[in-house]
Amino acid sequence: MKTEFSTKESWSLEMDEADELKSFKERFYLLEDAIYMDGNSLGLMSVDAEESLLRVVNEWKTLGINGWMGGDTPWFYYPEMLAGRLAGLIGAEKDEVMVHSSTTVNLHLLLATFYRPEGKRTKILMDNLTFPSDRYAVESFMKTKGYSPGDHLVIFESADGKTLDEKALAHAISEEVALVLLPSVLYRSGQLLDMEYLTNKAHEKGVLIGFDCAHSIGAVPHKFKEYGLDFAFWCNYKYVNNGPGGTGGFYINRRHFGREVGLAGWYGVQKEKQFDLENEFHQNHCAGGWQIGTSHMLSMAPLEGSLKLYEEAGALRLREKSLKLTSYMMFLIDELLAPYGFAVGTPAEEERRGGHVALEHEEAVRINEALKERGVVPDFRPPNIIRLAPVPLYTSYHDVWKVISAVKEIYEKGEYRNYDKKRGTVA
């Protein structure tokens, strides 16, 4: 049933009172005198994440090397434990998921396995709206294989500069393409791509496909197994709240478990053989076989506590609230800000929307700074976007109302004119 929104402040308070998930906010360390709208860049620390981190720190303190087998969860098996719990968020089997390294490093190790140019199939298809680090990684990796990105990297251009047309994108998968690499959610506009459709179209043409899911993990409940994609990778420090630079993750469809890894390391060895320390690489027959180096325990530990919150709240309930929050925000923008030249750059359809809203305005960079001065934490993305992420675990409807009301006041009073048209170092 569609929610009927109102611009009245009292409506937001009534929604908060009826919110079944409101108690989860109490388990986060909220910034003092601030409204946090940047969970799509870095999620806040929860009490649960802090507890699991401090427990592992204490294990290191009291057990030393014995923590590898004597920890509450033995460190030796810690990545597998976390991966098994993450699998529920993405609709995968436990052995298809691994918690490991960072987003871009994981992309490199996946490219080493899945980009295998052969015959006329030498090209990688990407889009021009993807997060730049993915493109940096692809271009540099192609060069190591002796392929010029100028000749072998195909960039699909967005028609409107904001979103991607999946049908046109599927049409661009030519007989020269060896691999398709796309984002699940566009980091600027927040568009959620139809991953299942694109996967089917790629496979119809005999092409492998992978997704960067950094902006959807924790915000959108996925069904990777059902979609049939070949691989995916992501960070866990945005909606999953694993902390700054926290260990990322990747997914490998089990039909690829027989593939030889392109970048091997001792943590990819079968667990029972790992400490035999043989010169022969005995690849683990699961996603764990793609690990390279020793687990980053202190960068993983917060994830244990954070996942506890997701398991208690339920991914579907969180998605339902997220969609209500973003729909409400978009409603307020249309009703209160549109007369001042503001626009929503995020698709209105719920099935095409991730977890954040792109607020567009020609003075976005200065309004973004004025919001910070008022205690709102958003972020700016060129050329004209203020990204606002109402995270369902710790954002209230009243928070949304206050933020949009603040934008209206900032514009009406001309407060933004007090700032230079220059973004911050970390915008």
MIDREN-701076 format. One record per residue (C-alpha): residue in one letter; chain; x, y, z. Coordinates in Angstrom, 3 decimals. Layout:
[r 'a', 'A', [X, Y, Z]]
...
//
This chain:
[r 'm', 'A', [0.000, 0.000, 0.000]]
[r 'k', 'A', [1.421, 3.366, -1.039]]
[r 't', 'A', [2.243, 5.736, 1.809]]
[r 'e', 'A', [0.560, 9.139, 1.734]]
[r 'f', 'A', [3.193, 11.683, 2.735]]
[r 's', 'A', [2.772, 15.120, 4.258]]
[r 't', 'A', [5.013, 18.177, 4.485]]
[r 'k', 'A', [3.963, 18.742, 8.108]]
[r 'e', 'A', [6.596, 18.136, 10.787]]
[r 's', 'A', [4.011, 16.329, 12.910]]
[r 'w', 'A', [3.659, 13.643, 10.218]]
[r 's', 'A', [7.350, 12.739, 10.488]]
[r 'l', 'A', [7.052, 12.457, 14.266]]
[r 'e', 'A', [4.030, 10.177, 13.934]]
[r 'm', 'A', [5.950, 7.942, 11.526]]
[r 'd', 'A', [8.847, 7.719, 13.962]]
[r 'e', 'A', [6.519, 6.757, 16.777]]
[r 'a', 'A', [5.110, 3.898, 14.685]]
[r 'd', 'A', [8.509, 2.764, 13.350]]
[r 'e', 'A', [9.200, -0.865, 14.332]]
[r 'l', 'A', [12.943, -0.343, 13.805]]
[r 'k', 'A', [13.353, 2.853, 15.838]]
[r 's', 'A', [15.111, 1.140, 18.750]]
[r 'f', 'A', [18.128, 0.252, 16.599]]
[r 'k', 'A', [19.156, 3.912, 16.541]]
[r 'e', 'A', [19.983, 3.613, 20.246]]
[r 'r', 'A', [22.704, 1.082, 19.419]]
[r 'f', 'A', [24.722, 3.558, 17.364]]
[r 'y', 'A', [27.120, 6.294, 18.377]]
[r 'l', 'A', [25.402, 9.277, 16.797]]
[r 'l', 'A', [27.392, 12.433, 16.139]]
[r 'e', 'A', [26.663, 15.081, 18.747]]
[r 'd', 'A', [24.324, 17.847, 17.549]]
[r 'a', 'A', [24.338, 16.427, 14.024]]
[r 'i', 'A', [22.132, 14.638, 11.521]]
[r 'y', 'A', [24.174, 12.014, 9.705]]
[r 'm', 'A', [23.273, 11.576, 6.033]]
[r 'd', 'A', [26.537, 10.093, 4.794]]
[r 'g', 'A', [26.118, 6.395, 5.517]]
[r 'n', 'A', [26.564, 5.720, 1.806]]
[r 's', 'A', [30.192, 6.834, 2.245]]
[r 'l', 'A', [30.952, 5.679, 5.784]]
[r 'g', 'A', [28.483, 4.075, 8.148]]
[r 'l', 'A', [28.400, 4.999, 11.820]]
[r 'm', 'A', [29.854, 2.876, 14.599]]
[r 's', 'A', [27.434, 0.688, 16.495]]
[r 'v', 'A', [27.839, -0.517, 20.058]]
[r 'd', 'A', [27.789, -4.044, 18.653]]
[r 'a', 'A', [30.628, -3.340, 16.205]]
[r 'e', 'A', [32.659, -1.740, 18.969]]
[r 'e', 'A', [32.143, -4.770, 21.209]]
[r 's', 'A', [33.299, -7.283, 18.608]]
[r 'l', 'A', [36.318, -5.125, 17.751]]
[r 'l', 'A', [37.343, -4.726, 21.390]]
[r 'r', 'A', [36.872, -8.454, 21.996]]
[r 'v', 'A', [39.319, -9.297, 19.220]]
[r 'v', 'A', [41.745, -6.624, 20.455]]
[r 'n', 'A', [41.571, -8.224, 23.895]]
[r 'e', 'A', [42.145, -11.671, 22.400]]
[r 'w', 'A', [45.301, -10.358, 20.772]]
[r 'k', 'A', [46.280, -8.830, 24.128]]
[r 't', 'A', [45.671, -11.977, 26.177]]
[r 'l', 'A', [46.236, -14.822, 23.717]]
[r 'g', 'A', [48.893, -13.585, 21.318]]
[r 'i', 'A', [49.402, -16.063, 18.512]]
[r 'n', 'A', [47.081, -18.523, 20.245]]
[r 'g', 'A', [44.185, -16.390, 19.036]]
[r 'w', 'A', [44.432, -18.099, 15.662]]
[r 'm', 'A', [42.831, -21.192, 17.150]]
[r 'g', 'A', [41.825, -20.036, 20.636]]
[r 'g', 'A', [39.790, -16.920, 19.914]]
[r 'd', 'A', [36.051, -16.805, 20.608]]
[r 't', 'A', [35.820, -17.539, 16.914]]
[r 'p', 'A', [39.286, -18.834, 15.971]]
[r 'w', 'A', [40.944, -16.207, 13.815]]
[r 'f', 'A', [41.979, -18.891, 11.344]]
[r 'y', 'A', [38.319, -19.415, 10.421]]
[r 'y', 'A', [37.095, -15.876, 11.051]]
[r 'p', 'A', [36.705, -14.839, 7.362]]
[r 'e', 'A', [34.612, -17.936, 6.671]]
[r 'm', 'A', [32.379, -17.215, 9.664]]
[r 'l', 'A', [31.745, -13.640, 8.535]]
[r 'a', 'A', [31.276, -14.674, 4.911]]
[r 'g', 'A', [28.649, -17.203, 5.910]]
[r 'r', 'A', [26.677, -14.486, 7.653]]
[r 'l', 'A', [27.104, -12.010, 4.785]]
[r 'a', 'A', [25.721, -14.622, 2.398]]
[r 'g', 'A', [22.259, -13.975, 3.782]]
[r 'l', 'A', [22.383, -10.335, 2.662]]
[r 'i', 'A', [23.172, -11.209, -0.922]]
[r 'g', 'A', [21.242, -14.426, -1.500]]
[r 'a', 'A', [24.281, -16.640, -1.968]]
[r 'e', 'A', [25.572, -19.902, -0.571]]
[r 'k', 'A', [28.050, -19.557, 2.271]]
[r 'd', 'A', [31.006, -20.983, 0.371]]
[r 'e', 'A', [30.467, -18.518, -2.505]]
[r 'v', 'A', [31.316, -15.497, -0.344]]
[r 'm', 'A', [34.563, -14.281, 1.199]]
[r 'v', 'A', [35.494, -11.337, 3.415]]
[r 'h', 'A', [38.858, -10.163, 2.141]]
[r 's', 'A', [40.977, -7.113, 1.361]]
[r 's', 'A', [39.509, -3.946, -0.215]]
[r 't', 'A', [37.174, -3.205, -3.105]]
[r 't', 'A', [39.789, -2.324, -5.703]]
[r 'v', 'A', [42.242, -5.046, -4.673]]
[r 'n', 'A', [39.425, -7.578, -4.907]]
[r 'l', 'A', [38.580, -6.287, -8.379]]
[r 'h', 'A', [42.182, -6.869, -9.452]]
[r 'l', 'A', [42.177, -10.447, -8.172]]
[r 'l', 'A', [38.840, -11.133, -9.875]]
[r 'l', 'A', [40.049, -9.657, -13.159]]
[r 'a', 'A', [43.065, -11.958, -12.945]]
[r 't', 'A', [40.677, -14.902, -13.041]]
[r 'f', 'A', [37.758, -13.734, -15.146]]
[r 'y', 'A', [39.353, -11.526, -17.804]]
[r 'r', 'A', [40.748, -14.087, -20.189]]
[r 'p', 'A', [40.905, -12.494, -23.661]]
[r 'e', 'A', [40.807, -15.049, -26.445]]
[r 'g', 'A', [40.413, -14.724, -30.198]]
[r 'k', 'A', [38.247, -11.742, -31.069]]
[r 'r', 'A', [36.840, -11.573, -27.541]]
[r 't', 'A', [39.351, -9.198, -25.956]]
[r 'k', 'A', [37.253, -6.296, -24.713]]
[r 'i', 'A', [35.798, -5.290, -21.370]]
[r 'l', 'A', [32.515, -3.372, -21.328]]
[r 'm', 'A', [32.015, -0.748, -18.622]]
[r 'd', 'A', [29.916, 2.411, -18.268]]
[r 'n', 'A', [30.948, 6.052, -17.978]]
[r 'l', 'A', [29.152, 6.563, -14.646]]
[r 't', 'A', [30.908, 3.894, -12.605]]
[r 'f', 'A', [33.130, 4.813, -9.659]]
[r 'p', 'A', [36.494, 5.831, -11.198]]
[r 's', 'A', [38.593, 3.385, -9.157]]
[r 'd', 'A', [37.038, 0.485, -11.070]]
[r 'r', 'A', [38.128, 2.036, -14.336]]
[r 'y', 'A', [41.631, 2.712, -13.011]]
[r 'a', 'A', [41.900, -0.940, -12.025]]
[r 'v', 'A', [40.612, -2.254, -15.349]]
[r 'e', 'A', [42.851, -0.017, -17.448]]
[r 's', 'A', [45.967, -0.868, -15.448]]
[r 'f', 'A', [45.152, -4.573, -15.481]]
[r 'm', 'A', [44.623, -4.602, -19.241]]
[r 'k', 'A', [48.049, -3.042, -19.700]]
[r 't', 'A', [49.669, -5.866, -17.726]]
[r 'k', 'A', [48.115, -8.253, -20.247]]
[r 'g', 'A', [49.483, -6.257, -23.170]]
[r 'y', 'A', [46.131, -4.810, -24.212]]
[r 's', 'A', [45.637, -1.091, -24.799]]
[r 'p', 'A', [42.569, 0.272, -22.975]]
[r 'g', 'A', [42.051, 2.653, -25.868]]
[r 'd', 'A', [41.430, -0.321, -28.141]]
[r 'h', 'A', [40.031, -2.926, -25.781]]
[r 'l', 'A', [38.002, -1.048, -23.167]]
[r 'v', 'A', [34.474, -0.226, -24.319]]
[r 'i', 'A', [32.740, 2.557, -22.397]]
[r 'f', 'A', [28.954, 2.683, -22.617]]
[r 'e', 'A', [27.854, 6.320, -22.448]]
[r 's', 'A', [24.809, 7.342, -20.425]]
[r 'a', 'A', [22.198, 9.176, -22.484]]
[r 'd', 'A', [21.287, 11.640, -19.723]]
[r 'g', 'A', [24.505, 11.704, -17.704]]
[r 'k', 'A', [22.686, 10.314, -14.652]]
[r 't', 'A', [21.301, 6.866, -15.368]]
[r 'l', 'A', [21.862, 3.838, -17.573]]
[r 'd', 'A', [19.378, 2.265, -19.974]]
[r 'e', 'A', [19.703, -1.477, -19.382]]
[r 'k', 'A', [18.326, -2.437, -22.793]]
[r 'a', 'A', [20.788, -0.194, -24.611]]
[r 'l', 'A', [23.543, -1.455, -22.341]]
[r 'a', 'A', [22.694, -5.067, -23.141]]
[r 'h', 'A', [22.742, -4.220, -26.848]]
[r 'a', 'A', [26.319, -2.950, -26.428]]
[r 'i', 'A', [27.546, -6.442, -25.482]]
[r 's', 'A', [29.145, -7.294, -28.806]]
[r 'e', 'A', [30.912, -10.427, -30.023]]
[r 'e', 'A', [34.225, -8.731, -29.168]]
[r 'v', 'A', [33.393, -8.402, -25.452]]
[r 'a', 'A', [35.013, -10.899, -23.087]]
[r 'l', 'A', [33.757, -9.420, -19.817]]
[r 'v', 'A', [31.083, -6.981, -18.609]]
[r 'l', 'A', [31.764, -5.013, -15.434]]
[r 'l', 'A', [29.053, -2.765, -13.990]]
[r 'p', 'A', [27.949, -1.166, -10.714]]
[r 's', 'A', [24.844, -2.491, -8.982]]
[r 'v', 'A', [23.962, 1.059, -7.889]]
[r 'l', 'A', [25.337, 4.200, -9.522]]
[r 'y', 'A', [27.291, 6.118, -6.906]]
[r 'r', 'A', [26.022, 9.533, -7.982]]
[r 's', 'A', [22.367, 9.137, -8.952]]
[r 'g', 'A', [21.585, 6.087, -6.820]]
[r 'q', 'A', [20.041, 4.164, -9.726]]
[r 'l', 'A', [19.747, 0.439, -9.017]]
[r 'l', 'A', [20.448, -1.602, -12.132]]
[r 'd', 'A', [18.479, -4.696, -13.089]]
[r 'm', 'A', [21.277, -7.140, -12.378]]
[r 'e', 'A', [19.303, -10.231, -13.305]]
[r 'y', 'A', [18.298, -8.838, -16.707]]
[r 'l', 'A', [21.840, -7.735, -17.528]]
[r 't', 'A', [23.273, -11.058, -16.376]]
[r 'n', 'A', [20.862, -12.987, -18.576]]
[r 'k', 'A', [21.674, -10.806, -21.587]]
[r 'a', 'A', [25.422, -11.212, -21.071]]
[r 'h', 'A', [25.133, -14.977, -20.713]]
[r 'e', 'A', [22.928, -15.235, -23.805]]
[r 'k', 'A', [25.927, -13.865, -25.695]]
[r 'g', 'A', [28.406, -16.125, -23.941]]
[r 'v', 'A', [29.953, -13.306, -21.901]]
[r 'l', 'A', [30.889, -13.280, -18.212]]
[r 'i', 'A', [29.546, -10.468, -16.031]]
[r 'g', 'A', [30.491, -9.055, -12.645]]
[r 'f', 'A', [29.179, -6.231, -10.462]]
[r 'd', 'A', [30.641, -3.668, -8.080]]
[r 'c', 'A', [28.098, -3.772, -5.258]]
[r 'a', 'A', [29.694, -1.196, -2.949]]
[r 'h', 'A', [26.592, 1.007, -3.021]]
[r 's', 'A', [24.029, -1.759, -2.622]]
[r 'i', 'A', [25.392, -4.164, 0.006]]
[r 'g', 'A', [23.410, -3.539, 3.173]]
[r 'a', 'A', [20.961, -1.235, 1.400]]
[r 'v', 'A', [19.405, -3.661, -1.090]]
[r 'p', 'A', [18.704, -7.355, -0.327]]
[r 'h', 'A', [20.202, -9.205, -3.282]]
[r 'k', 'A', [19.607, -12.656, -4.760]]
[r 'f', 'A', [22.938, -13.372, -6.417]]
[r 'k', 'A', [22.239, -17.061, -6.835]]
[r 'e', 'A', [18.946, -16.298, -8.531]]
[r 'y', 'A', [20.462, -13.573, -10.720]]
[r 'g', 'A', [23.157, -15.978, -11.904]]
[r 'l', 'A', [25.957, -13.403, -12.060]]
[r 'd', 'A', [29.514, -14.680, -12.248]]
[r 'f', 'A', [31.146, -12.548, -9.566]]
[r 'a', 'A', [30.703, -9.458, -7.425]]
[r 'f', 'A', [32.788, -7.386, -5.029]]
[r 'w', 'A', [32.128, -4.627, -2.516]]
[r 'c', 'A', [33.231, -2.707, 0.557]]
[r 'n', 'A', [31.608, -3.220, 3.956]]
[r 'y', 'A', [32.158, 0.237, 5.430]]
[r 'k', 'A', [29.138, 1.990, 3.934]]
[r 'y', 'A', [25.700, 0.602, 4.801]]
[r 'v', 'A', [27.188, -2.436, 6.566]]
[r 'n', 'A', [29.047, -0.175, 9.038]]
[r 'n', 'A', [32.341, -2.086, 9.248]]
[r 'g', 'A', [34.393, 1.037, 9.943]]
[r 'p', 'A', [36.768, 3.216, 7.875]]
[r 'g', 'A', [38.676, 1.081, 5.387]]
[r 'g', 'A', [37.100, -2.045, 6.858]]
[r 't', 'A', [37.707, -5.306, 5.018]]
[r 'g', 'A', [35.639, -5.762, 1.863]]
[r 'g', 'A', [34.179, -8.850, 0.279]]
[r 'f', 'A', [33.566, -10.750, -2.915]]
[r 'y', 'A', [31.239, -13.372, -4.370]]
[r 'i', 'A', [32.111, -16.092, -6.848]]
[r 'n', 'A', [29.383, -18.239, -8.362]]
[r 'r', 'A', [30.151, -21.831, -7.445]]
[r 'r', 'A', [30.113, -22.889, -11.090]]
[r 'h', 'A', [33.521, -21.180, -11.293]]
[r 'f', 'A', [35.120, -22.995, -8.349]]
[r 'g', 'A', [37.088, -25.154, -10.783]]
[r 'r', 'A', [38.804, -22.131, -12.334]]
[r 'e', 'A', [42.428, -21.521, -11.514]]
[r 'v', 'A', [42.905, -18.326, -9.528]]
[r 'g', 'A', [44.794, -15.603, -11.355]]
[r 'l', 'A', [46.493, -14.226, -8.233]]
[r 'a', 'A', [47.431, -16.896, -5.715]]
[r 'g', 'A', [48.513, -16.577, -2.101]]
[r 'w', 'A', [48.855, -18.809, 0.920]]
[r 'y', 'A', [45.427, -17.930, 2.318]]
[r 'g', 'A', [43.836, -19.435, -0.775]]
[r 'v', 'A', [45.181, -22.873, 0.106]]
[r 'q', 'A', [42.825, -25.573, 1.402]]
[r 'k', 'A', [42.553, -24.919, 5.137]]
[r 'e', 'A', [43.639, -28.412, 6.171]]
[r 'k', 'A', [46.790, -28.076, 4.041]]
[r 'q', 'A', [47.623, -24.419, 4.621]]
[r 'f', 'A', [50.184, -24.992, 7.366]]
[r 'd', 'A', [51.790, -27.906, 5.545]]
[r 'l', 'A', [53.514, -25.027, 3.726]]
[r 'e', 'A', [54.079, -27.045, 0.570]]
[r 'n', 'A', [55.460, -25.340, -2.510]]
[r 'e', 'A', [52.546, -26.668, -4.568]]
[r 'f', 'A', [49.431, -24.474, -4.413]]
[r 'h', 'A', [46.440, -26.569, -3.308]]
[r 'q', 'A', [43.596, -24.203, -4.164]]
[r 'n', 'A', [40.634, -24.155, -1.808]]
[r 'h', 'A', [37.510, -25.376, -3.621]]
[r 'c', 'A', [35.327, -22.407, -2.698]]
[r 'a', 'A', [35.445, -18.605, -2.756]]
[r 'g', 'A', [38.129, -18.855, -0.077]]
[r 'g', 'A', [40.504, -20.071, -2.782]]
[r 'w', 'A', [40.692, -16.508, -4.077]]
[r 'q', 'A', [42.132, -15.128, -0.838]]
[r 'i', 'A', [45.718, -13.943, -1.076]]
[r 'g', 'A', [47.152, -12.823, 2.256]]
[r 't', 'A', [46.516, -13.227, 5.962]]
[r 's', 'A', [43.177, -11.995, 7.288]]
[r 'h', 'A', [43.086, -8.400, 8.534]]
[r 'm', 'A', [41.555, -9.257, 11.882]]
[r 'l', 'A', [41.174, -5.754, 13.313]]
[r 's', 'A', [39.600, -4.533, 10.056]]
[r 'm', 'A', [37.165, -7.444, 10.043]]
[r 'a', 'A', [36.129, -7.557, 13.668]]
[r 'p', 'A', [33.564, -4.691, 13.609]]
[r 'l', 'A', [31.698, -6.525, 10.855]]
[r 'e', 'A', [30.773, -9.307, 13.266]]
[r 'g', 'A', [28.854, -6.929, 15.514]]
[r 's', 'A', [27.385, -4.996, 12.620]]
[r 'l', 'A', [25.960, -8.116, 10.999]]
[r 'k', 'A', [24.220, -8.910, 14.269]]
[r 'l', 'A', [22.100, -5.787, 13.747]]
[r 'y', 'A', [21.142, -6.842, 10.222]]
[r 'e', 'A', [20.185, -10.292, 11.412]]
[r 'e', 'A', [17.984, -8.862, 14.153]]
[r 'a', 'A', [16.341, -6.166, 12.043]]
[r 'g', 'A', [15.918, -8.282, 8.916]]
[r 'a', 'A', [17.118, -7.222, 5.479]]
[r 'l', 'A', [13.600, -6.984, 4.040]]
[r 'r', 'A', [12.326, -4.768, 6.865]]
[r 'l', 'A', [15.362, -2.531, 6.488]]
[r 'r', 'A', [14.769, -2.253, 2.746]]
[r 'e', 'A', [11.111, -1.400, 3.323]]
[r 'k', 'A', [12.035, 1.424, 5.691]]
[r 's', 'A', [14.835, 2.612, 3.404]]
[r 'l', 'A', [12.422, 2.948, 0.498]]
[r 'k', 'A', [9.942, 4.834, 2.680]]
[r 'l', 'A', [12.659, 7.208, 3.873]]
[r 't', 'A', [13.976, 7.929, 0.387]]
[r 's', 'A', [10.448, 8.243, -1.037]]
[r 'y', 'A', [9.577, 10.686, 1.740]]
[r 'm', 'A', [12.735, 12.675, 1.087]]
[r 'm', 'A', [11.995, 12.847, -2.635]]
[r 'f', 'A', [8.431, 13.947, -1.870]]
[r 'l', 'A', [9.693, 16.776, 0.345]]
[r 'i', 'A', [12.194, 17.860, -2.304]]
[r 'd', 'A', [9.444, 18.033, -4.918]]
[r 'e', 'A', [7.051, 19.864, -2.603]]
[r 'l', 'A', [9.393, 22.236, -0.762]]
[r 'l', 'A', [12.512, 22.677, -2.881]]
[r 'a', 'A', [11.478, 22.375, -6.528]]
[r 'p', 'A', [10.341, 26.036, -6.683]]
[r 'y', 'A', [13.953, 27.034, -5.939]]
[r 'g', 'A', [15.480, 25.049, -8.786]]
[r 'f', 'A', [16.197, 21.833, -6.892]]
[r 'a', 'A', [15.582, 18.467, -8.537]]
[r 'v', 'A', [15.806, 14.781, -7.676]]
[r 'g', 'A', [18.395, 12.919, -9.738]]
[r 't', 'A', [17.409, 9.492, -8.415]]
[r 'p', 'A', [14.845, 7.273, -10.188]]
[r 'a', 'A', [11.372, 7.500, -8.665]]
[r 'e', 'A', [10.606, 3.810, -9.187]]
[r 'e', 'A', [11.414, 1.823, -6.055]]
[r 'e', 'A', [12.831, -1.110, -8.010]]
[r 'r', 'A', [15.346, 1.257, -9.653]]
[r 'r', 'A', [16.540, 2.965, -6.471]]
[r 'g', 'A', [19.374, 2.164, -4.076]]
[r 'g', 'A', [19.753, 3.654, -0.604]]
[r 'h', 'A', [20.535, 7.317, -1.225]]
[r 'v', 'A', [18.948, 10.322, -2.914]]
[r 'a', 'A', [20.755, 12.641, -5.320]]
[r 'l', 'A', [19.673, 16.243, -4.708]]
[r 'e', 'A', [20.607, 18.393, -7.698]]
[r 'h', 'A', [21.154, 22.151, -7.765]]
[r 'e', 'A', [23.549, 24.521, -9.499]]
[r 'e', 'A', [24.709, 25.756, -6.069]]
[r 'a', 'A', [25.104, 22.238, -4.660]]
[r 'v', 'A', [28.726, 22.641, -3.575]]
[r 'r', 'A', [28.004, 25.771, -1.504]]
[r 'i', 'A', [24.717, 24.443, -0.105]]
[r 'n', 'A', [26.570, 21.298, 0.935]]
[r 'e', 'A', [29.001, 23.401, 2.992]]
[r 'a', 'A', [26.148, 25.388, 4.529]]
[r 'l', 'A', [24.466, 22.139, 5.576]]
[r 'k', 'A', [27.652, 21.051, 7.340]]
[r 'e', 'A', [27.695, 24.340, 9.244]]
[r 'r', 'A', [24.167, 23.553, 10.426]]
[r 'g', 'A', [25.189, 20.118, 11.687]]
[r 'v', 'A', [23.984, 18.064, 8.733]]
[r 'v', 'A', [26.506, 15.576, 7.317]]
[r 'p', 'A', [25.898, 15.047, 3.570]]
[r 'd', 'A', [28.429, 14.821, 0.758]]
[r 'f', 'A', [28.918, 16.581, -2.563]]
[r 'r', 'A', [29.641, 14.903, -5.873]]
[r 'p', 'A', [30.495, 16.842, -9.037]]
[r 'p', 'A', [29.047, 18.535, -10.865]]
[r 'n', 'A', [25.882, 19.462, -8.946]]
[r 'i', 'A', [24.850, 16.679, -6.554]]
[r 'i', 'A', [24.344, 16.566, -2.802]]
[r 'r', 'A', [24.013, 12.931, -1.789]]
[r 'l', 'A', [21.712, 12.232, 1.145]]
[r 'a', 'A', [21.535, 8.732, 2.607]]
[r 'p', 'A', [18.837, 8.100, 5.226]]
[r 'v', 'A', [20.096, 4.797, 6.649]]
[r 'p', 'A', [17.173, 2.839, 8.170]]
[r 'l', 'A', [19.148, 1.578, 11.172]]
[r 'y', 'A', [19.803, 5.059, 12.537]]
[r 't', 'A', [17.897, 7.682, 10.509]]
[r 's', 'A', [14.434, 8.863, 11.514]]
[r 'y', 'A', [11.670, 10.407, 9.438]]
[r 'h', 'A', [12.071, 13.536, 11.521]]
[r 'd', 'A', [15.752, 13.626, 10.535]]
[r 'v', 'A', [14.670, 13.678, 6.892]]
[r 'w', 'A', [12.163, 16.452, 7.520]]
[r 'k', 'A', [14.760, 18.549, 9.351]]
[r 'v', 'A', [17.367, 18.120, 6.606]]
[r 'i', 'A', [15.084, 19.171, 3.756]]
[r 's', 'A', [13.759, 22.048, 5.869]]
[r 'a', 'A', [17.367, 23.114, 6.472]]
[r 'v', 'A', [18.092, 23.117, 2.738]]
[r 'k', 'A', [15.024, 25.295, 2.173]]
[r 'e', 'A', [16.113, 27.791, 4.831]]
[r 'i', 'A', [19.694, 27.864, 3.566]]
[r 'y', 'A', [18.475, 28.795, 0.108]]
[r 'e', 'A', [15.789, 31.245, 1.189]]
[r 'k', 'A', [18.163, 33.092, 3.526]]
[r 'g', 'A', [21.061, 32.964, 1.074]]
[r 'e', 'A', [23.342, 31.296, 3.636]]
[r 'y', 'A', [25.125, 29.369, 0.886]]
[r 'r', 'A', [26.554, 32.626, -0.458]]
[r 'n', 'A', [28.929, 32.707, 2.518]]
[r 'y', 'A', [30.898, 29.808, 1.025]]
[r 'd', 'A', [33.248, 29.466, -1.927]]
[r 'k', 'A', [32.314, 27.354, -4.925]]
[r 'k', 'A', [34.945, 24.842, -3.901]]
[r 'r', 'A', [34.418, 21.344, -2.569]]
[r 'g', 'A', [36.138, 20.071, 0.541]]
[r 't', 'A', [39.087, 17.674, 0.320]]
[r 'v', 'A', [36.731, 14.894, 1.380]]
[r 'a', 'A', [33.455, 16.275, 0.102]]
//
